[in-house]
Amino acid sequence: MTYALVLVVLALGFPWGGALVAQRLAGLLPPREACWGLTGAAVLLAGGTTTALIGLLHVPFLALFERVPLSRVLEVWPAAVPFAVAAGVALSVQVTLLLSRWFRQRSLLRRAWQAVGQGTGEGDLIVVPGADVDAFALPGHRGRRGRVVMTSAAVRSLRAKERAVLMAHERAHLAGRHHLLSAVVDLAAVVHPALRGVRESLAFHLERWADERAAAVVGDRRVTAAAIARVALARSAQDRPRAGGVPLLSAASGPVPRRVEALLRPERAAPGGRGRRAGAVVLAATIAAVALTTLAMTYGLHEYVEFACVAVRGG
C-alpha cells in the first residue's frame, strides 16, 4: 500500500516539477525548439497522469478478473476502492473537460471564419472592416486553407514595411501550423493544472518563433520590433475585440515588451551552429528523461497491482 501511495503521489505530483523544468529549459532554447519541447513535455506529463489514474481505477477490476474476492482485497488494501472511485471520478471529469475544450476550439474557429466572411482580399490575405489596428492567423477549416486576416485600419495606418512584418509574422504561424501545437497543449492543460504554465509559456515562444521568421523575411530586426510594438500599442489604446472576440495567434499578443527586447538583441546562433546543436541535445535529453520517468512510474504501479492481487489470492 505504501508503495502504491508513493507512485500515486509521484505520478500526480511529478508534472509540477516537470512543467517547471520544461519552462526553464524553453527559455534557453531557440523559439522553434522551445515550442516543440514544451509541446512534447505537456503531452508526456498529461499522458503519465492519465495512465496513473487508469492504473488506480482498474485495481478492483483486476482483482475480480483474477477471481479474488473484493473483501479479501480490502483486507490487504482498504483504500483500493476509494482510490479507484476517486480515479474514476477524476478520469470522468478529464474526459468531459477534454471534449468540452475540443468542441470550444472548433466552435471558435468556425466563428472566426464566419466573422471574416465579409472581408475582401486576394491570395492568402483577407482584409476585414475595423477601426482597430490588428492582424492574426486564421487556420484552415473544412477544406479552406489558412489565411492572414488584417483589419482595414491596419492597412491604412501602417507603413509598407510594417505591413510586411505583420504578413510575414502571421504566415509563419500558418506555415509552422502553430495552432496545432497550441491546441494540443491547451488540451493537455485540462488534464493537469500544472500544465497551464506550459500553455502560457508556449504562447510566448510561438510568437517569438513567428517574430524571428518575420525578421528574417523582412531583413531588419529593428523594423520588425517597431512594427510589433506599434500594433500592440494601437490595440491597447483601442481595447477592442477582434474577429468576434475569437482569440487567435496575433502579432500583438503575448508579453510584447519581452518580444521586442529579444528582437533588438543580436540573433541567436544560426541553424547548424554549435549553440543550436547543444540546445537540441539538451531538449532531447529532457524529453527522454520525462518519458522514462513517466513510463517507470506507470510500470511500477501496474506491477504493484498485479503483485498485490497475486499475494491476496495466494493468502
ZADO-1210 file (C-alpha; in nm, 4 decimals, padded with zeros to 6 digits):
<atoms>
<atom x="00.0000" y="00.0000" z="00.0000" code="MET" pos="1"/>
<atom x="00.2816" y="00.2388" z="00.0860" code="THR" pos="2"/>
<atom x="00.4483" y="00.1697" z="-00.2491" code="TYR" pos="3"/>
<atom x="00.1256" y="00.2429" z="-00.4351" code="ALA" pos="4"/>
<atom x="00.0773" y="00.5690" z="-00.2460" code="LEU" pos="5"/>
<atom x="00.4318" y="00.6766" z="-00.3332" code="VAL" pos="6"/>
<atom x="00.3691" y="00.6014" z="-00.7000" code="LEU" pos="7"/>
<atom x="00.0404" y="00.7903" z="-00.6977" code="VAL" pos="8"/>
<atom x="00.1988" y="01.0951" z="-00.5357" code="VAL" pos="9"/>
<atom x="00.4850" y="01.0876" z="-00.7882" code="LEU" pos="10"/>
<atom x="00.2576" y="01.0359" z="-01.0870" code="ALA" pos="11"/>
<atom x="00.0242" y="01.3205" z="-00.9900" code="LEU" pos="12"/>
<atom x="00.2885" y="01.5474" z="-00.8384" code="GLY" pos="13"/>
<atom x="00.5679" y="01.4960" z="-01.0911" code="PHE" pos="14"/>
<atom x="00.4020" y="01.7206" z="-01.3542" code="PRO" pos="15"/>
<atom x="00.4502" y="02.0235" z="-01.1262" code="TRP" pos="16"/>
<atom x="00.8251" y="01.9775" z="-01.1306" code="GLY" pos="17"/>
<atom x="00.8339" y="01.8581" z="-01.4916" code="GLY" pos="18"/>
<atom x="00.6373" y="02.1605" z="-01.6110" code="ALA" pos="19"/>
<atom x="00.8708" y="02.3982" z="-01.4272" code="LEU" pos="20"/>
<atom x="01.1791" y="02.2320" z="-01.5784" code="VAL" pos="21"/>
<atom x="01.0268" y="02.2439" z="-01.9270" code="ALA" pos="22"/>
<atom x="00.9534" y="02.6164" z="-01.8954" code="GLN" pos="23"/>
<atom x="01.3022" y="02.6953" z="-01.7680" code="ARG" pos="24"/>
<atom x="01.4586" y="02.4919" z="-02.0494" code="LEU" pos="25"/>
<atom x="01.2418" y="02.6649" z="-02.3091" code="ALA" pos="26"/>
<atom x="01.3934" y="02.9978" z="-02.2064" code="GLY" pos="27"/>
<atom x="01.7384" y="02.8665" z="-02.3008" code="LEU" pos="28"/>
<atom x="01.6422" y="02.7336" z="-02.6425" code="LEU" pos="29"/>
<atom x="01.5684" y="02.8962" z="-02.9786" code="PRO" pos="30"/>
<atom x="01.1933" y="02.9591" z="-03.0217" code="PRO" pos="31"/>
<atom x="01.1203" y="02.6677" z="-03.2561" code="ARG" pos="32"/>
<atom x="01.2952" y="02.4107" z="-03.0364" code="GLU" pos="33"/>
<atom x="01.1339" y="02.5636" z="-02.7281" code="ALA" pos="34"/>
<atom x="00.7867" y="02.5200" z="-02.8781" code="CYS" pos="35"/>
<atom x="00.8416" y="02.1571" z="-02.9693" code="TRP" pos="36"/>
<atom x="00.9971" y="02.0865" z="-02.6310" code="GLY" pos="37"/>
<atom x="00.7061" y="02.2398" z="-02.4409" code="LEU" pos="38"/>
<atom x="00.4530" y="02.0520" z="-02.6525" code="THR" pos="39"/>
<atom x="00.6307" y="01.7193" z="-02.6067" code="GLY" pos="40"/>
<atom x="00.6683" y="01.7689" z="-02.2326" code="ALA" pos="41"/>
<atom x="00.2994" y="01.8616" z="-02.1948" code="ALA" pos="42"/>
<atom x="00.1847" y="01.5514" z="-02.3833" code="VAL" pos="43"/>
<atom x="00.4114" y="01.3196" z="-02.1831" code="LEU" pos="44"/>
<atom x="00.3196" y="01.4699" z="-01.8462" code="LEU" pos="45"/>
<atom x="-00.0523" y="01.4627" z="-01.9222" code="ALA" pos="46"/>
<atom x="-00.0221" y="01.1064" z="-02.0505" code="GLY" pos="47"/>
<atom x="00.1570" y="00.9959" z="-01.7337" code="GLY" pos="48"/>
<atom x="-00.1131" y="01.1461" z="-01.5141" code="THR" pos="49"/>
<atom x="-00.3920" y="00.9782" z="-01.7100" code="THR" pos="50"/>
<atom x="-00.2138" y="00.6428" z="-01.7092" code="THR" pos="51"/>
<atom x="-00.1672" y="00.6580" z="-01.3318" code="ALA" pos="52"/>
<atom x="-00.5381" y="00.7246" z="-01.2844" code="LEU" pos="53"/>
<atom x="-00.6266" y="00.4331" z="-01.5115" code="ILE" pos="54"/>
<atom x="-00.3923" y="00.2120" z="-01.3094" code="GLY" pos="55"/>
<atom x="-00.5725" y="00.3043" z="-00.9877" code="LEU" pos="56"/>
<atom x="-00.9135" y="00.2593" z="-01.1451" code="LEU" pos="57"/>
<atom x="-00.8519" y="-00.0965" z="-01.2623" code="HIS" pos="58"/>
<atom x="-00.7377" y="-00.2373" z="-00.9237" code="VAL" pos="59"/>
<atom x="-01.0800" y="-00.3774" z="-00.8194" code="PRO" pos="60"/>
<atom x="-01.1498" y="-00.4964" z="-01.1745" code="PHE" pos="61"/>
<atom x="-00.8153" y="-00.6739" z="-01.1926" code="LEU" pos="62"/>
<atom x="-00.8908" y="-00.8434" z="-00.8614" code="ALA" pos="63"/>
<atom x="-01.2240" y="-00.9687" z="-00.9973" code="LEU" pos="64"/>
<atom x="-01.0524" y="-01.0837" z="-01.3157" code="PHE" pos="65"/>
<atom x="-00.8065" y="-01.2819" z="-01.1014" code="GLU" pos="66"/>
<atom x="-01.1074" y="-01.4261" z="-00.9113" code="ARG" pos="67"/>
<atom x="-01.0022" y="-01.2656" z="-00.5859" code="VAL" pos="68"/>
<atom x="-01.2927" y="-01.1680" z="-00.3573" code="PRO" pos="69"/>
<atom x="-01.3167" y="-00.7937" z="-00.3166" code="LEU" pos="70"/>
<atom x="-01.3462" y="-00.8386" z="00.0600" code="SER" pos="71"/>
<atom x="-01.0047" y="-01.0035" z="00.0596" code="ARG" pos="72"/>
<atom x="-00.8587" y="-00.7168" z="-00.1427" code="VAL" pos="73"/>
<atom x="-00.9944" y="-00.4660" z="00.1079" code="LEU" pos="74"/>
<atom x="-00.8332" y="-00.6570" z="00.3932" code="GLU" pos="75"/>
<atom x="-00.4915" y="-00.6097" z="00.2350" code="VAL" pos="76"/>
<atom x="-00.5535" y="-00.2664" z="00.0849" code="TRP" pos="77"/>
<atom x="-00.8530" y="-00.0921" z="00.2462" code="PRO" pos="78"/>
<atom x="-00.8054" y="00.2174" z="00.0288" code="ALA" pos="79"/>
<atom x="-00.8283" y="00.0236" z="-00.3005" code="ALA" pos="80"/>
<atom x="-01.1944" y="00.1026" z="-00.3645" code="VAL" pos="81"/>
<atom x="-01.1795" y="00.4701" z="-00.2514" code="PRO" pos="82"/>
<atom x="-00.8717" y="00.5193" z="-00.4703" code="PHE" pos="83"/>
<atom x="-01.0447" y="00.3532" z="-00.7657" code="ALA" pos="84"/>
<atom x="-01.3580" y="00.5634" z="-00.7184" code="VAL" pos="85"/>
<atom x="-01.1538" y="00.8845" z="-00.6942" code="ALA" pos="86"/>
<atom x="-00.9570" y="00.7878" z="-01.0054" code="ALA" pos="87"/>
<atom x="-01.2789" y="00.7094" z="-01.1923" code="GLY" pos="88"/>
<atom x="-01.4286" y="01.0462" z="-01.0989" code="VAL" pos="89"/>
<atom x="-01.1095" y="01.2267" z="-01.1993" code="ALA" pos="90"/>
<atom x="-01.0993" y="01.0460" z="-01.5350" code="LEU" pos="91"/>
<atom x="-01.4659" y="01.1250" z="-01.5986" code="SER" pos="92"/>
<atom x="-01.4038" y="01.4918" z="-01.5273" code="VAL" pos="93"/>
<atom x="-01.0982" y="01.4888" z="-01.7541" code="GLN" pos="94"/>
<atom x="-01.2900" y="01.3318" z="-02.0421" code="VAL" pos="95"/>
<atom x="-01.5754" y="01.5798" z="-02.0008" code="THR" pos="96"/>
<atom x="-01.3403" y="01.8781" z="-01.9909" code="LEU" pos="97"/>
<atom x="-01.1384" y="01.7495" z="-02.2870" code="LEU" pos="98"/>
<atom x="-01.4480" y="01.7083" z="-02.5027" code="LEU" pos="99"/>
<atom x="-01.5782" y="02.0479" z="-02.3932" code="SER" pos="100"/>
<atom x="-01.2470" y="02.2158" z="-02.4719" code="ARG" pos="101"/>
<atom x="-01.2191" y="02.0402" z="-02.8086" code="TRP" pos="102"/>
<atom x="-01.5679" y="02.1487" z="-02.9168" code="PHE" pos="103"/>
<atom x="-01.4931" y="02.5004" z="-02.7914" code="ARG" pos="104"/>
<atom x="-01.1801" y="02.5148" z="-03.0064" code="GLN" pos="105"/>
<atom x="-01.3758" y="02.4041" z="-03.3123" code="ARG" pos="106"/>
<atom x="-01.6543" y="02.6497" z="-03.2337" code="SER" pos="107"/>
<atom x="-01.4113" y="02.9395" z="-03.2029" code="LEU" pos="108"/>
<atom x="-01.2536" y="02.8538" z="-03.5365" code="LEU" pos="109"/>
<atom x="-01.5931" y="02.8305" z="-03.7041" code="ARG" pos="110"/>
<atom x="-01.6975" y="03.1654" z="-03.5559" code="ARG" pos="111"/>
<atom x="-01.3728" y="03.3231" z="-03.6732" code="ALA" pos="112"/>
<atom x="-01.4370" y="03.2143" z="-04.0316" code="TRP" pos="113"/>
<atom x="-01.7920" y="03.3457" z="-04.0095" code="GLN" pos="114"/>
<atom x="-01.6630" y="03.6794" z="-03.8749" code="ALA" pos="115"/>
<atom x="-01.4287" y="03.7313" z="-04.1707" code="VAL" pos="116"/>
<atom x="-01.6838" y="03.6169" z="-04.4269" code="GLY" pos="117"/>
<atom x="-01.7469" y="03.9736" z="-04.5435" code="GLN" pos="118"/>
<atom x="-01.3786" y="04.0501" z="-04.5878" code="GLY" pos="119"/>
<atom x="-01.2050" y="04.1158" z="-04.9178" code="THR" pos="120"/>
<atom x="-00.8576" y="04.0475" z="-05.0449" code="GLY" pos="121"/>
<atom x="-00.6506" y="03.8287" z="-05.2663" code="GLU" pos="122"/>
<atom x="-00.4139" y="03.5379" z="-05.2199" code="GLY" pos="123"/>
<atom x="-00.3750" y="03.4456" z="-04.8542" code="ASP" pos="124"/>
<atom x="-00.4797" y="03.7911" z="-04.7265" code="LEU" pos="125"/>
<atom x="-00.8294" y="03.8846" z="-04.6074" code="ILE" pos="126"/>
<atom x="-00.8977" y="04.2471" z="-04.5165" code="VAL" pos="127"/>
<atom x="-01.1912" y="04.2945" z="-04.2798" code="VAL" pos="128"/>
<atom x="-01.3577" y="04.6230" z="-04.1807" code="PRO" pos="129"/>
<atom x="-01.2442" y="04.7544" z="-03.8446" code="GLY" pos="130"/>
<atom x="-01.1180" y="05.0634" z="-03.6682" code="ALA" pos="131"/>
<atom x="-00.8630" y="04.8675" z="-03.4619" code="ASP" pos="132"/>
<atom x="-00.5138" y="04.8003" z="-03.5950" code="VAL" pos="133"/>
<atom x="-00.4745" y="04.4239" z="-03.5914" code="ASP" pos="134"/>
<atom x="-00.3777" y="04.1136" z="-03.7851" code="ALA" pos="135"/>
<atom x="-00.3968" y="03.7446" z="-03.6991" code="PHE" pos="136"/>
<atom x="-00.3508" y="03.3994" z="-03.8495" code="ALA" pos="137"/>
<atom x="-00.6721" y="03.2121" z="-03.9302" code="LEU" pos="138"/>
<atom x="-00.6087" y="02.8352" z="-03.9602" code="PRO" pos="139"/>
<atom x="-00.7695" y="02.6334" z="-04.2375" code="GLY" pos="140"/>
<atom x="-01.1165" y="02.4919" z="-04.1776" code="HIS" pos="141"/>
<atom x="-01.3351" y="02.2474" z="-04.3743" code="ARG" pos="142"/>
<atom x="-01.1219" y="02.2438" z="-04.6840" code="GLY" pos="143"/>
<atom x="-01.0380" y="02.6141" z="-04.6750" code="ARG" pos="144"/>
<atom x="-00.6703" y="02.6909" z="-04.6445" code="ARG" pos="145"/>
<atom x="-00.5357" y="02.9189" z="-04.3755" code="GLY" pos="146"/>
<atom x="-00.5438" y="03.2931" z="-04.4292" code="ARG" pos="147"/>
<atom x="-00.3861" y="03.6059" z="-04.2864" code="VAL" pos="148"/>
<atom x="-00.6568" y="03.8427" z="-04.1620" code="VAL" pos="149"/>
<atom x="-00.5819" y="04.2142" z="-04.1387" code="MET" pos="150"/>
<atom x="-00.8142" y="04.4978" z="-04.0465" code="THR" pos="151"/>
<atom x="-00.8737" y="04.7884" z="-04.2822" code="SER" pos="152"/>
<atom x="-00.7339" y="05.0222" z="-04.0173" code="ALA" pos="153"/>
<atom x="-00.4064" y="04.8299" z="-04.0203" code="ALA" pos="154"/>
<atom x="-00.3860" y="04.8546" z="-04.3996" code="VAL" pos="155"/>
<atom x="-00.4469" y="05.2302" z="-04.3884" code="ARG" pos="156"/>
<atom x="-00.2312" y="05.3297" z="-04.0921" code="SER" pos="157"/>
<atom x="00.0735" y="05.1028" z="-04.1186" code="LEU" pos="158"/>
<atom x="00.3649" y="05.1675" z="-04.3482" code="ARG" pos="159"/>
<atom x="00.4545" y="04.9192" z="-04.6185" code="ALA" pos="160"/>
<atom x="00.7410" y="04.7634" z="-04.4178" code="LYS" pos="161"/>
<atom x="00.5232" y="04.7325" z="-04.1096" code="GLU" pos="162"/>
<atom x="00.2530" y="04.5570" z="-04.3085" code="ARG" pos="163"/>
<atom x="00.5192" y="04.3271" z="-04.4487" code="ALA" pos="164"/>
<atom x="00.6248" y="04.2402" z="-04.0929" code="VAL" pos="165"/>
<atom x="00.2684" y="04.1522" z="-03.9940" code="LEU" pos="166"/>
<atom x="00.2174" y="03.9436" z="-04.3076" code="MET" pos="167"/>
<atom x="00.5421" y="03.7534" z="-04.2523" code="ALA" pos="168"/>
<atom x="00.4613" y="03.7006" z="-03.8855" code="HIS" pos="169"/>
<atom x="00.1154" y="03.5562" z="-03.9485" code="GLU" pos="170"/>
<atom x="00.2357" y="03.3487" z="-04.2430" code="ARG" pos="171"/>
<atom x="00.4946" y="03.1968" z="-04.0108" code="ALA" pos="172"/>
<atom x="00.2135" y="03.0921" z="-03.7767" code="HIS" pos="173"/>
<atom x="00.0301" y="02.9251" z="-04.0636" code="LEU" pos="174"/>
<atom x="00.3350" y="02.7618" z="-04.2203" code="ALA" pos="175"/>
<atom x="00.4507" y="02.6234" z="-03.8847" code="GLY" pos="176"/>
<atom x="00.0975" y="02.5050" z="-03.8000" code="ARG" pos="177"/>
<atom x="00.1345" y="02.6741" z="-03.4662" code="HIS" pos="178"/>
<atom x="-00.2375" y="02.6454" z="-03.3982" code="HIS" pos="179"/>
<atom x="-00.1975" y="02.2660" z="-03.3698" code="LEU" pos="180"/>
<atom x="00.0771" y="02.2952" z="-03.1081" code="LEU" pos="181"/>
<atom x="-00.1332" y="02.5475" z="-02.9182" code="SER" pos="182"/>
<atom x="-00.4408" y="02.3225" z="-02.9337" code="ALA" pos="183"/>
<atom x="-00.2511" y="02.0153" z="-02.8119" code="VAL" pos="184"/>
<atom x="-00.1047" y="02.1932" z="-02.5093" code="VAL" pos="185"/>
<atom x="-00.4392" y="02.3583" z="-02.4377" code="ASP" pos="186"/>
<atom x="-00.5975" y="02.0125" z="-02.4170" code="LEU" pos="187"/>
<atom x="-00.3099" y="01.8786" z="-02.2065" code="ALA" pos="188"/>
<atom x="-00.3596" y="02.1640" z="-01.9594" code="ALA" pos="189"/>
<atom x="-00.7100" y="02.0300" z="-01.8947" code="VAL" pos="190"/>
<atom x="-00.5623" y="01.7005" z="-01.7714" code="VAL" pos="191"/>
<atom x="-00.3341" y="01.8528" z="-01.5061" code="HIS" pos="192"/>
<atom x="-00.3372" y="02.2098" z="-01.3674" code="PRO" pos="193"/>
<atom x="00.0445" y="02.2201" z="-01.3609" code="ALA" pos="194"/>
<atom x="00.0419" y="02.2357" z="-01.7406" code="LEU" pos="195"/>
<atom x="-00.1337" y="02.5719" z="-01.7519" code="ARG" pos="196"/>
<atom x="00.2027" y="02.7382" z="-01.7059" code="GLY" pos="197"/>
<atom x="00.3353" y="02.5374" z="-02.0013" code="VAL" pos="198"/>
<atom x="00.0446" y="02.6650" z="-02.2091" code="ARG" pos="199"/>
<atom x="00.1292" y="03.0266" z="-02.1265" code="GLU" pos="200"/>
<atom x="00.4977" y="02.9686" z="-02.1970" code="SER" pos="201"/>
<atom x="00.4167" y="02.8065" z="-02.5311" code="LEU" pos="202"/>
<atom x="00.2049" y="03.1050" z="-02.6358" code="ALA" pos="203"/>
<atom x="00.5028" y="03.3347" z="-02.5802" code="PHE" pos="204"/>
<atom x="00.7507" y="03.1137" z="-02.7672" code="HIS" pos="205"/>
<atom x="00.5126" y="03.0664" z="-03.0606" code="LEU" pos="206"/>
<atom x="00.5044" y="03.4428" z="-03.1019" code="GLU" pos="207"/>
<atom x="00.8838" y="03.4543" z="-03.0715" code="ARG" pos="208"/>
<atom x="00.9122" y="03.1872" z="-03.3421" code="TRP" pos="209"/>
<atom x="00.6951" y="03.3954" z="-03.5751" code="ALA" pos="210"/>
<atom x="00.8846" y="03.7126" z="-03.4786" code="ASP" pos="211"/>
<atom x="01.2179" y="03.5598" z="-03.5784" code="GLU" pos="212"/>
<atom x="01.0760" y="03.4343" z="-03.9059" code="ARG" pos="213"/>
<atom x="00.9303" y="03.7773" z="-03.9832" code="ALA" pos="214"/>
<atom x="01.2649" y="03.9425" z="-03.9060" code="ALA" pos="215"/>
<atom x="01.4387" y="03.7005" z="-04.1419" code="ALA" pos="216"/>
<atom x="01.1893" y="03.7706" z="-04.4211" code="VAL" pos="217"/>
<atom x="01.1969" y="04.1495" z="-04.3805" code="VAL" pos="218"/>
<atom x="01.5702" y="04.1537" z="-04.3205" code="GLY" pos="219"/>
<atom x="01.5594" y="04.4123" z="-04.0412" code="ASP" pos="220"/>
<atom x="01.5133" y="04.3176" z="-03.6764" code="ARG" pos="221"/>
<atom x="01.4603" y="04.6787" z="-03.5637" code="ARG" pos="222"/>
<atom x="01.1824" y="04.7378" z="-03.8152" code="VAL" pos="223"/>
<atom x="01.0215" y="04.4113" z="-03.7038" code="THR" pos="224"/>
<atom x="01.0387" y="04.5120" z="-03.3386" code="ALA" pos="225"/>
<atom x="00.8991" y="04.8577" z="-03.4124" code="ALA" pos="226"/>
<atom x="00.6069" y="04.7198" z="-03.6134" code="ALA" pos="227"/>
<atom x="00.5091" y="04.4724" z="-03.3424" code="ILE" pos="228"/>
<atom x="00.5334" y="04.7385" z="-03.0728" code="ALA" pos="229"/>
<atom x="00.3257" y="04.9846" z="-03.2745" code="ARG" pos="230"/>
<atom x="00.0464" y="04.7346" z="-03.3384" code="VAL" pos="231"/>
<atom x="00.0437" y="04.6318" z="-02.9714" code="ALA" pos="232"/>
<atom x="00.0191" y="04.9940" z="-02.8582" code="LEU" pos="233"/>
<atom x="-00.2619" y="05.0650" z="-03.1033" code="ALA" pos="234"/>
<atom x="-00.4593" y="04.7632" z="-02.9834" code="ARG" pos="235"/>
<atom x="-00.4022" y="04.8519" z="-02.6192" code="SER" pos="236"/>
<atom x="-00.5255" y="05.2063" z="-02.6719" code="ALA" pos="237"/>
<atom x="-00.8385" y="05.0994" z="-02.8561" code="GLN" pos="238"/>
<atom x="-00.9020" y="04.7863" z="-02.6469" code="ASP" pos="239"/>
<atom x="-01.1475" y="04.6373" z="-02.8936" code="ARG" pos="240"/>
<atom x="-01.2131" y="04.2687" z="-02.9602" code="PRO" pos="241"/>
<atom x="-01.1097" y="04.1225" z="-03.2912" code="ARG" pos="242"/>
<atom x="-01.2982" y="03.8848" z="-03.5178" code="ALA" pos="243"/>
<atom x="-01.5929" y="03.8464" z="-03.2839" code="GLY" pos="244"/>
<atom x="-01.3730" y="03.8154" z="-02.9788" code="GLY" pos="245"/>
<atom x="-01.2084" y="03.4959" z="-03.1006" code="VAL" pos="246"/>
<atom x="-00.8560" y="03.4546" z="-02.9526" code="PRO" pos="247"/>
<atom x="-00.6192" y="03.3646" z="-03.2353" code="LEU" pos="248"/>
<atom x="-00.2446" y="03.3832" z="-03.2951" code="LEU" pos="249"/>
<atom x="-00.1698" y="03.7511" z="-03.3448" code="SER" pos="250"/>
<atom x="00.1420" y="03.9640" z="-03.3754" code="ALA" pos="251"/>
<atom x="00.0203" y="04.1812" z="-03.0871" code="ALA" pos="252"/>
<atom x="-00.0440" y="03.9020" z="-02.8371" code="SER" pos="253"/>
<atom x="00.1755" y="03.7800" z="-02.5537" code="GLY" pos="254"/>
<atom x="00.4247" y="03.9846" z="-02.3490" code="PRO" pos="255"/>
<atom x="00.5183" y="04.2288" z="-02.6242" code="VAL" pos="256"/>
<atom x="00.7974" y="04.4095" z="-02.4321" code="PRO" pos="257"/>
<atom x="00.9890" y="04.0826" z="-02.3907" code="ARG" pos="258"/>
<atom x="00.9431" y="04.0021" z="-02.7585" code="ARG" pos="259"/>
<atom x="01.0629" y="04.3461" z="-02.8662" code="VAL" pos="260"/>
<atom x="01.3629" y="04.3203" z="-02.6357" code="GLU" pos="261"/>
<atom x="01.4538" y="03.9831" z="-02.7866" code="ALA" pos="262"/>
<atom x="01.4321" y="04.1227" z="-03.1391" code="LEU" pos="263"/>
<atom x="01.6597" y="04.4144" z="-03.0506" code="LEU" pos="264"/>
<atom x="01.9280" y="04.1712" z="-02.9341" code="ARG" pos="265"/>
<atom x="02.1597" y="04.0015" z="-03.1858" code="PRO" pos="266"/>
<atom x="02.0114" y="03.6930" z="-03.3469" code="GLU" pos="267"/>
<atom x="02.0953" y="03.3611" z="-03.1872" code="ARG" pos="268"/>
<atom x="02.3343" y="03.1125" z="-03.3404" code="ALA" pos="269"/>
<atom x="02.2474" y="03.0312" z="-03.6996" code="ALA" pos="270"/>
<atom x="02.0933" y="02.6922" z="-03.7841" code="PRO" pos="271"/>
<atom x="02.3579" y="02.4252" z="-03.7684" code="GLY" pos="272"/>
<atom x="02.5677" y="02.6263" z="-03.5234" code="GLY" pos="273"/>
<atom x="02.7087" y="02.4937" z="-03.2007" code="ARG" pos="274"/>
<atom x="02.4514" y="02.6718" z="-02.9821" code="GLY" pos="275"/>
<atom x="02.1549" y="02.5257" z="-03.1663" code="ARG" pos="276"/>
<atom x="02.3018" y="02.1750" z="-03.1673" code="ARG" pos="277"/>
<atom x="02.3641" y="02.1968" z="-02.7934" code="ALA" pos="278"/>
<atom x="02.0088" y="02.3182" z="-02.7371" code="GLY" pos="279"/>
<atom x="01.8684" y="02.0300" z="-02.9396" code="ALA" pos="280"/>
<atom x="02.0712" y="01.7791" z="-02.7366" code="VAL" pos="281"/>
<atom x="01.9501" y="01.9254" z="-02.4065" code="VAL" pos="282"/>
<atom x="01.5927" y="01.9289" z="-02.5365" code="LEU" pos="283"/>
<atom x="01.6065" y="01.5638" z="-02.6450" code="ALA" pos="284"/>
<atom x="01.7629" y="01.4578" z="-02.3160" code="ALA" pos="285"/>
<atom x="01.4973" y="01.6368" z="-02.1116" code="THR" pos="286"/>
<atom x="01.2066" y="01.4915" z="-02.3075" code="ILE" pos="287"/>
<atom x="01.3641" y="01.1451" z="-02.2816" code="ALA" pos="288"/>
<atom x="01.4013" y="01.1864" z="-01.9040" code="ALA" pos="289"/>
<atom x="01.0373" y="01.2918" z="-01.8673" code="VAL" pos="290"/>
<atom x="00.9230" y="01.0000" z="-02.0838" code="ALA" pos="291"/>
<atom x="01.1316" y="00.7416" z="-01.8964" code="LEU" pos="292"/>
<atom x="01.0198" y="00.8711" z="-01.5566" code="THR" pos="293"/>
<atom x="00.6548" y="00.8610" z="-01.6596" code="THR" pos="294"/>
<atom x="00.6852" y="00.5102" z="-01.8020" code="LEU" pos="295"/>
<atom x="00.8734" y="00.3875" z="-01.4948" code="ALA" pos="296"/>
<atom x="00.6061" y="00.5190" z="-01.2580" code="MET" pos="297"/>
<atom x="00.3277" y="00.3692" z="-01.4691" code="THR" pos="298"/>
<atom x="00.5003" y="00.0322" z="-01.4984" code="TYR" pos="299"/>
<atom x="00.5737" y="00.0289" z="-01.1252" code="GLY" pos="300"/>
<atom x="00.2100" y="00.0950" z="-01.0396" code="LEU" pos="301"/>
<atom x="00.0924" y="-00.1787" z="-01.2759" code="HIS" pos="302"/>
<atom x="00.3402" y="-00.4309" z="-01.1346" code="GLU" pos="303"/>
<atom x="00.2386" y="-00.3409" z="-00.7801" code="TYR" pos="304"/>
<atom x="-00.1295" y="-00.4013" z="-00.8548" code="VAL" pos="305"/>
<atom x="-00.0615" y="-00.7395" z="-01.0116" code="GLU" pos="306"/>
<atom x="00.1662" y="-00.8399" z="-00.7237" code="PHE" pos="307"/>
<atom x="-00.0954" y="-00.7371" z="-00.4684" code="ALA" pos="308"/>
<atom x="-00.3657" y="-00.9411" z="-00.6421" code="CYS" pos="309"/>
<atom x="-00.1451" y="-01.2488" z="-00.6614" code="VAL" pos="310"/>
<atom x="-00.0478" y="-01.2101" z="-00.2950" code="ALA" pos="311"/>
<atom x="-00.4095" y="-01.1758" z="-00.1894" code="VAL" pos="312"/>
<atom x="-00.5149" y="-01.4774" z="-00.3936" code="ARG" pos="313"/>
<atom x="-00.2305" y="-01.6821" z="-00.2503" code="GLY" pos="314"/>
<atom x="-00.3193" y="-01.5753" z="00.1052" code="GLY" pos="315"/>
</atoms>
